[in-house]
Amino acid sequence: MEISKIDQREGIENIVKFAIEKKPLSIKVLNVGKQTLITDYFIIIMGSTNIHLRAIADNIKENTKKYGSNVWHVEGYENGKWILLDYVDIVVHIFDENTYYYYDIESLWGDVPKETIELED
């Protein structure tokens, strides 16, 4: 599989858009690039059930592929409590509610720029 790095701004906008289509509970974008070498951005998404998390992940994977961006690595899909989609420069974390609060990834990156995406009810 060829790894394709995606344009970050467009990639973030598309990933957020595709996640919103599946009605997540919350979405946050963290700019971690100045704090770590592993990636530039984390997109943290909270869903409800394992089926909901998989639906969000599937929608992101299928639609980013249409834009020429293949996910490099996927973790946690079978478990469905924390799904990770790695696009190299952008890493998407999709959590169920309990796992989201248990790991509280945002507090680990407390000093990085964050954006909370406003979702419609």
N, CA and C of each residue as an Amber inpcrd file, in Angstrom:
protein
   363
   0.8410000  -1.1810000   0.0000000   0.0000000   0.0000000   0.0000000
   0.8830000   1.2400000   0.0000000   0.5630000   2.1620000  -0.8500000
   1.3040000   3.4130000  -0.9320000   0.8040000   4.3660000   0.1390000
   1.7310000   4.9720000   0.8570000   1.3890000   5.9600000   1.8800000
   1.2870000   7.3080000   1.1800000   0.1510000   7.9510000   1.3300000
   0.0050000   9.2690000   0.7210000  -0.2380000  10.2950000   1.8160000
   0.6810000  11.2140000   1.9580000   0.5010000  12.2870000   2.9120000
  -0.5380000  13.2410000   2.3470000  -1.4200000  13.6900000   3.1820000
  -2.4840000  14.5590000   2.7090000  -2.1860000  16.0000000   3.0840000
  -2.6860000  16.9190000   2.2700000  -2.5970000  18.3320000   2.5960000
  -3.2810000  18.5170000   3.9510000  -2.5610000  19.0670000   4.9020000
  -3.0610000  19.0920000   6.2770000  -4.3640000  19.8660000   6.4390000
  -4.4160000  21.0620000   5.9200000  -5.6240000  21.8820000   6.1010000
  -6.8350000  21.1890000   5.4730000  -6.6670000  20.7670000   4.2270000
  -7.7500000  20.0760000   3.5310000  -8.0650000  18.7440000   4.2050000
  -7.0380000  18.0370000   4.6420000  -7.2390000  16.7620000   5.3160000
  -8.0400000  16.9100000   6.5940000  -7.6970000  17.8990000   7.3990000
  -8.4250000  18.1350000   8.6500000  -9.8760000  18.4770000   8.3470000
 -10.0850000  19.3870000   7.4040000 -11.4520000  19.7900000   7.0590000
 -12.2660000  18.5980000   6.5660000 -11.6700000  17.7740000   5.7210000
 -12.3880000  16.6070000   5.2000000 -12.6790000  15.5870000   6.2860000
 -11.6960000  15.2800000   7.1080000 -11.9000000  14.3040000   8.1790000
 -13.0000000  14.7670000   9.1240000 -12.9760000  16.0370000   9.4890000
 -14.0170000  16.5850000  10.3680000 -15.3790000  16.4800000   9.6800000
 -15.4470000  16.8640000   8.4160000 -16.7080000  16.8050000   7.6640000
 -17.2440000  15.3790000   7.6130000 -16.3630000  14.4120000   7.3100000
 -16.8090000  13.0260000   7.2100000 -17.2120000  12.4610000   8.5640000
 -16.5640000  12.8970000   9.6180000 -16.9590000  12.4670000  10.9650000
 -18.3320000  13.0410000  11.3150000 -18.5370000  14.3290000  11.0220000
 -19.8040000  14.9920000  11.3500000 -20.9820000  14.2940000  10.6720000
 -20.7530000  13.7530000   9.4840000 -21.8290000  13.0480000   8.7710000
 -22.3950000  11.8890000   9.5850000 -21.6070000  11.3600000  10.5190000
 -22.0470000  10.2360000  11.3500000 -22.4200000  10.6600000  12.7670000
 -22.6050000  11.9450000  12.9680000 -23.1360000  12.4970000  14.2280000
 -22.3510000  12.1160000  15.4870000 -21.0650000  12.4750000  15.5660000
 -20.2980000  12.1830000  16.7850000 -20.7750000  13.0520000  17.9470000
 -20.3610000  12.6820000  19.1440000 -20.7000000  13.4620000  20.3280000
 -19.8200000  14.6960000  20.4570000 -18.5580000  14.5880000  20.0240000
 -17.6550000  15.7470000  20.0590000 -16.4840000  15.5110000  19.1120000
 -15.8860000  16.6320000  18.6830000 -14.6830000  16.5850000  17.8540000
 -13.7570000  17.7070000  18.3040000 -12.4930000  17.3720000  18.5030000
 -11.4790000  18.3700000  18.8410000 -10.2620000  18.1450000  17.9630000
  -9.6400000  19.2290000  17.5540000  -8.4250000  19.1740000  16.7400000
  -7.2920000  19.7510000  17.5810000  -6.2310000  18.9770000  17.7670000
  -5.0730000  19.4050000  18.5440000  -3.8730000  19.5230000  17.6180000
  -3.2040000  20.6560000  17.6640000  -1.9930000  20.8790000  16.8800000
  -0.7980000  20.4770000  17.7470000  -0.3320000  19.2470000  17.5710000
   0.7240000  18.6940000  18.4190000   2.1000000  18.7150000  17.7560000
   2.1820000  19.2660000  16.5610000   3.4010000  19.2020000  15.7550000
   4.6350000  19.8130000  16.3860000   4.4660000  20.8200000  17.2290000
   5.6300000  21.4420000  17.8650000   6.0490000  20.7100000  19.1330000
   5.2260000  19.7400000  19.5640000   5.4990000  19.0150000  20.7980000
   5.9850000  17.5840000  20.5730000   5.7720000  17.0720000  19.3450000
   6.1430000  15.6860000  19.0720000   6.5450000  15.5230000  17.6160000
   7.3440000  14.5200000  17.3590000   7.7520000  14.2200000  15.9900000
   6.8480000  13.1750000  15.3350000   5.9400000  12.5740000  16.0990000
   5.1450000  11.4710000  15.5530000   4.0690000  11.9220000  14.5660000
   3.5400000  13.1130000  14.7250000   2.4950000  13.6300000  13.8370000
   2.3650000  15.1230000  14.0650000   1.5720000  15.7590000  13.2220000
   1.3340000  17.1980000  13.3820000   0.0050000  17.5060000  14.0720000
  -0.9960000  16.6720000  13.8030000  -2.3310000  16.9290000  14.3510000
  -2.9530000  15.6570000  14.8810000  -3.6970000  15.8070000  15.9870000
  -4.5970000  14.7800000  16.4740000  -6.0090000  15.3090000  16.2470000
  -6.8640000  14.4710000  15.7260000  -8.2950000  14.7690000  15.7080000
  -8.9230000  13.7720000  16.6600000  -9.5570000  14.2840000  17.7090000
 -10.1310000  13.4330000  18.7470000 -11.6480000  13.4930000  18.6270000
 -12.2280000  12.3310000  18.3930000 -13.6650000  12.2200000  18.1520000
 -14.2620000  11.3000000  19.2090000 -15.4010000  11.7230000  19.7740000
 -16.0980000  10.8610000  20.7260000 -17.4020000  10.3870000  20.0910000
 -17.5990000   9.0740000  20.1390000 -18.8370000   8.4630000  19.6760000
 -19.5100000   7.7460000  20.8260000 -20.5720000   7.0020000  20.5160000
 -21.3300000   6.3780000  21.5910000 -21.0370000   4.8780000  21.7280000
 -21.3570000   4.0940000  20.7350000 -21.2010000   2.6380000  20.8140000
 -20.1030000   2.1720000  19.8660000 -19.7080000   0.9020000  19.9850000
 -18.6820000   0.3910000  19.0750000 -19.1620000   0.4240000  17.6200000
 -20.4400000   0.2100000  17.3950000 -20.9870000   0.3100000  16.0340000
 -20.8840000   1.7430000  15.5310000 -21.1700000   2.7070000  16.3920000
 -21.0720000   4.1170000  16.0280000 -19.6270000   4.4940000  15.6960000
 -18.6860000   4.0400000  16.5100000 -17.2720000   4.3320000  16.2580000
 -16.8240000   3.7550000  14.9240000 -17.2280000   2.5350000  14.6420000
 -16.8630000   1.9130000  13.3580000 -17.4930000   2.6630000  12.1850000
 -18.7160000   3.1230000  12.3540000 -19.3810000   3.8790000  11.2890000
 -18.6290000   5.1770000  11.0120000 -18.1900000   5.8530000  12.0640000
 -17.4030000   7.0800000  11.8960000 -16.0910000   6.7620000  11.1850000
 -15.3860000   5.7300000  11.6640000 -14.1020000   5.3480000  11.0740000
 -14.2770000   4.9500000   9.6050000 -15.2920000   4.1320000   9.3210000
 -15.5300000   3.6910000   7.9410000 -15.8100000   4.8770000   7.0280000
 -16.6190000   5.8210000   7.4970000 -16.9590000   6.9810000   6.6680000
 -15.7250000   7.8270000   6.3770000 -14.8850000   8.0130000   7.3860000
 -13.6470000   8.7730000   7.1820000 -12.7440000   8.0380000   6.1980000
 -12.5060000   6.7460000   6.4210000 -11.6030000   5.9750000   5.5480000
 -12.0910000   5.9510000   4.1050000 -13.3680000   5.6520000   3.9000000
 -13.9060000   5.5400000   2.5460000 -13.8450000   6.8670000   1.7980000
 -14.1990000   7.9490000   2.4900000 -14.2650000   9.2410000   1.8140000
 -12.9040000   9.8980000   1.6210000 -11.9760000   9.7120000   2.5630000
 -10.6400000  10.2810000   2.3370000  -9.9470000   9.5530000   1.1900000
 -10.2490000   8.2820000   1.0410000  -9.6740000   7.5160000  -0.0750000
 -10.1150000   8.0960000  -1.4190000 -11.3520000   8.5670000  -1.4890000
 -11.8560000   9.1980000  -2.7170000 -11.0460000  10.4440000  -3.0720000
 -10.4540000  11.0710000  -2.0570000  -9.6250000  12.2610000  -2.2690000
  -8.1540000  11.8950000  -2.4400000  -7.8910000  10.6020000  -2.5560000
  -6.5200000  10.1510000  -2.7960000  -5.6850000   9.9620000  -1.5510000
  -6.3190000   9.9450000  -0.4000000  -5.5930000   9.7800000   0.8610000
  -5.9230000   8.4370000   1.4770000  -4.9680000   7.5410000   1.4500000
  -5.1560000   6.2370000   2.0700000  -4.6720000   6.2730000   3.5130000
  -5.4650000   5.6720000   4.3910000  -5.0360000   5.5560000   5.7700000
  -3.8160000   4.6390000   5.8020000  -2.7960000   5.0470000   6.5310000
  -1.5500000   4.2930000   6.5990000  -1.6720000   3.1050000   7.5480000
  -2.3430000   3.3400000   8.6770000  -2.4320000   2.2990000   9.7020000
  -3.7340000   2.4670000  10.4870000  -4.3350000   1.3500000  10.8590000
  -5.5600000   1.3500000  11.6590000  -5.3290000   0.4750000  12.8810000
  -5.7660000   0.9440000  14.0280000  -5.6920000   0.1760000  15.2840000
  -7.0590000   0.1970000  15.9580000  -7.3960000  -0.8700000  16.6530000
  -8.5550000  -0.9020000  17.5330000  -9.9040000  -1.0790000  16.8770000
  -9.9280000  -1.3190000  15.5900000 -11.2120000  -1.4140000  14.8820000
 -12.0700000  -2.5680000  15.4110000 -11.4690000  -3.6950000  15.6470000
 -12.2340000  -4.8650000  16.1210000 -12.7950000  -4.6450000  17.5250000
 -12.0010000  -4.0330000  18.3930000 -12.4230000  -3.7770000  19.7670000
 -13.5340000  -2.7310000  19.8040000 -13.3590000  -1.6570000  19.0440000
 -14.3950000  -0.6400000  18.9350000 -14.5530000   0.2710000  20.1300000
 -13.5280000   0.3750000  20.9590000 -13.5670000   1.3370000  22.0670000
 -12.6680000   2.5400000  21.7960000 -11.5970000   2.3070000  21.0500000
 -10.6600000   3.3640000  20.6620000 -10.1020000   2.9650000  19.3050000
 -10.5680000   3.6220000  18.2730000 -10.0940000   3.3480000  16.9170000
  -9.1370000   4.4500000  16.5260000  -7.9880000   4.0560000  16.0170000
  -6.9730000   5.0040000  15.5860000  -6.7940000   4.8790000  14.0720000
  -6.9000000   6.0020000  13.3740000  -6.6320000   6.0790000  11.9390000
  -5.4150000   6.9650000  11.7440000  -4.3550000   6.4060000  11.2160000
  -3.1000000   7.1390000  11.0670000  -2.9100000   7.5420000   9.6100000
  -2.9440000   8.8560000   9.3740000  -2.6930000   9.4230000   8.0540000
  -1.3180000  10.0820000   8.0000000  -0.4190000   9.6970000   8.8440000
   0.9520000  10.1710000   9.0000000   0.9740000  11.5590000   9.6370000
   0.5960000  12.6010000   8.9200000   0.6090000  13.9560000   9.4870000
  -0.6010000  14.2470000  10.3740000  -1.6460000  13.4400000  10.2070000
  -2.8770000  13.5890000  10.9790000  -3.2260000  12.2170000  11.5440000
  -3.4190000  12.1590000  12.8620000  -3.8360000  10.9110000  13.5050000
  -5.2140000  11.1510000  14.1100000  -6.1540000  10.2930000  13.7360000
  -7.5300000  10.4000000  14.1950000  -7.7520000   9.3690000  15.3050000
  -8.2340000   9.8500000  16.4590000  -8.5810000   8.9910000  17.5830000
 -10.0990000   9.0320000  17.7150000 -10.7430000   7.8730000  17.6430000
 -12.1900000   7.7990000  17.7810000 -12.4850000   6.9440000  19.0130000
 -13.0510000   7.5690000  20.0400000 -13.2700000   6.9310000  21.3340000
 -14.7510000   6.7310000  21.6200000 -15.0690000   5.6720000  22.3810000
 -16.3850000   5.6450000  23.0090000 -16.2960000   6.5680000  24.2250000
 -17.4240000   6.8950000  24.7900000 -17.4550000   7.9120000  25.8450000
 -16.6260000   7.5240000  27.0690000 -16.7440000   6.2970000  27.5470000
 -15.9940000   5.8800000  28.7340000 -14.4840000   5.9180000  28.4850000
 -14.0580000   5.4300000  27.3370000 -12.6260000   5.3990000  27.0130000
 -12.0870000   6.8100000  26.8240000 -12.8930000   7.6710000  26.2290000
 -12.5150000   9.0780000  26.0310000 -12.1760000   9.7340000  27.3720000
 -13.0640000   9.5660000  28.3290000 -12.8310000  10.1930000  29.6380000
 -11.7490000   9.4770000  30.4400000 -11.6360000   8.1720000  30.2840000
 -10.6130000   7.4230000  31.0220000  -9.2010000   7.8550000  30.6120000
  -8.9360000   7.9230000  29.3110000  -7.5910000   8.2690000  28.8410000
  -7.3410000   9.7690000  28.8020000  -8.3790000  10.5620000  28.6370000
  -8.2810000  12.0300000  28.6820000  -7.0430000  12.5460000  27.9430000
  -6.9200000  12.1620000  26.6910000  -5.7430000  12.5190000  25.8900000
  -5.5110000  14.0270000  25.8430000  -6.5850000  14.7860000  25.8350000
  -6.4310000  16.2400000  25.7580000  -5.5930000  16.7970000  26.9060000
  -5.7420000  16.2450000  28.0970000  -4.9720000  16.7630000  29.2320000
  -3.4890000  16.4460000  29.0940000  -3.1580000  15.3580000  28.3780000
  -1.7440000  15.0460000  28.1270000  -1.0970000  16.0910000  27.2180000
  -1.9110000  16.7370000  26.4070000  -1.4460000  17.7490000  25.4540000
  -2.0320000  19.1050000  25.8400000  -2.0660000  19.3730000  27.1330000
  -2.7210000  20.5650000  27.6570000  -2.2250000  21.8870000  27.1200000
  -0.9700000  21.9500000  26.6910000  -0.4060000  23.2360000  26.2770000
  -0.3440000  23.4140000  24.7620000  -1.0220000  22.5680000  23.9900000
  -1.0020000  22.7180000  22.5330000  -2.2600000  23.4510000  22.0760000
  -2.1780000  24.1240000  20.9380000  -3.3880000  24.7840000  20.4000000
  -4.4750000  23.7500000  20.1080000  -5.7150000  24.0750000  20.5290000
  -6.8490000  23.1720000  20.3590000  -8.0110000  23.9170000  19.7320000
  -8.7760000  23.1700000  18.9680000  -9.9980000  23.7230000  18.4010000
 -11.1180000  22.7270000  18.6750000 -12.1890000  23.2100000  19.2900000
 -13.3730000  22.3890000  19.4810000 -14.3180000  22.6790000  18.3300000
 -14.7260000  21.6390000  17.6260000 -15.6170000  21.7950000  16.4910000
 -17.0610000  21.8610000  17.0110000 -17.7650000  22.9090000  16.6100000
 -19.1660000  23.0670000  17.0200000 -20.0250000  22.1110000  16.2220000
 -20.8300000  21.3230000  16.9170000 -21.7130000  20.3650000  16.2730000
 -23.1470000  20.7990000  16.4600000 -23.9430000  20.5640000  15.4220000
 -25.3740000  20.8720000  15.5260000 -26.0770000  19.7450000  16.2440000
 -27.1040000  20.1000000  16.9960000 -27.8900000  19.0780000  17.7250000
 -28.7990000  18.3290000  16.8000000
